[in-house]
Amino acid sequence: MLKNDWTVAWESEESPGTLGMPLQGMLVSEAMSRVHRYPKAAQKVAFNPVGQIVGAMNEKLAVRDVIYTLVEEYVDSVERLQKMQG
């Protein structure tokens, strides 16, 4: 999960720790409901799951730039494959 105010609070020394299932879900269900209802206002505590790649992320990119990069890499790959076919 992407680190934010919520995760920092749970990892702090003052945190009571987590509860077993299903108690933890019951404890935070109302908070999660409000986060989903007011996503912009609640961004500092929103649940933001991320994959293992998050450790390699070091800059923000516009979606447009990511898509352009993907398309350019695709075109390069297709051109290499065509050259290999002779």
C-alpha positions as CSV (number, residue, x, y, z in Angstrom):
1,M,0.0,0.0,0.0
2,L,1.2,3.5,-0.8
3,K,2.5,5.2,2.3
4,N,0.2,8.0,3.6
5,D,-1.1,9.5,6.9
6,W,-3.1,6.3,7.6
7,T,-0.3,3.9,7.2
8,V,2.1,6.1,9.1
9,A,-0.4,6.2,12.0
10,W,-0.8,2.4,12.0
11,E,3.0,1.9,12.0
12,S,3.7,4.3,14.8
13,E,4.6,3.3,18.4
14,E,1.2,4.6,19.6
15,S,-0.7,2.3,17.3
16,P,-2.7,-0.5,19.0
17,G,-1.9,-2.8,16.1
18,T,-4.2,-4.6,13.9
19,L,-7.0,-7.0,14.7
20,G,-7.6,-10.5,13.2
21,M,-10.2,-11.0,10.5
22,P,-13.0,-10.0,10.4
23,L,-12.6,-7.6,13.3
24,Q,-10.1,-5.2,11.5
25,G,-12.5,-4.8,8.6
26,M,-15.3,-4.1,10.9
27,L,-13.2,-1.5,12.7
28,V,-12.3,0.5,9.6
29,S,-15.4,-0.1,7.4
30,E,-17.0,3.2,8.2
31,A,-13.8,5.1,7.6
32,M,-13.2,3.3,4.3
33,S,-16.8,4.1,3.2
34,R,-16.2,7.8,3.9
35,V,-12.9,7.7,2.0
36,H,-14.7,6.3,-1.1
37,R,-17.5,8.8,-0.7
38,Y,-15.1,11.8,-0.5
39,P,-12.0,10.7,-2.4
40,K,-10.5,14.2,-2.9
41,A,-10.9,15.3,0.7
42,A,-9.7,11.9,2.0
43,Q,-6.6,11.4,-0.2
44,K,-4.2,11.6,2.8
45,V,-5.8,8.5,4.3
46,A,-7.2,6.7,1.2
47,F,-6.4,3.0,0.5
48,N,-3.9,3.1,-2.3
49,P,-2.8,-0.5,-3.1
50,V,0.3,-0.7,-5.2
51,G,2.5,-3.5,-6.6
52,Q,6.1,-4.4,-6.0
53,I,7.2,-1.9,-8.6
54,V,6.4,1.0,-6.2
55,G,10.0,0.8,-4.9
56,A,11.3,1.7,-8.3
57,M,9.0,4.7,-8.7
58,N,10.9,8.0,-8.3
59,E,9.0,10.6,-10.3
60,K,5.4,11.5,-11.4
61,L,4.6,11.3,-15.0
62,A,1.6,12.4,-17.0
63,V,-0.5,9.6,-18.3
64,R,0.0,11.0,-21.8
65,D,3.8,10.6,-21.5
66,V,3.5,7.1,-20.3
67,I,1.2,6.2,-23.2
68,Y,3.6,7.9,-25.7
69,T,6.5,5.9,-24.2
70,L,4.5,2.6,-24.5
71,V,3.6,3.3,-28.1
72,E,7.2,4.3,-29.0
73,E,8.5,1.1,-27.4
74,Y,5.9,-1.0,-29.3
75,V,6.9,0.6,-32.6
76,D,10.6,0.0,-31.9
77,S,9.9,-3.6,-31.0
78,V,7.9,-4.2,-34.2
79,E,10.6,-2.7,-36.3
80,R,13.2,-4.9,-34.7
81,L,11.1,-8.0,-35.3
82,Q,10.6,-7.1,-38.9
83,K,14.3,-6.7,-39.4
84,M,14.9,-10.1,-37.9
85,Q,12.5,-11.7,-40.4
86,G,14.7,-10.4,-43.1
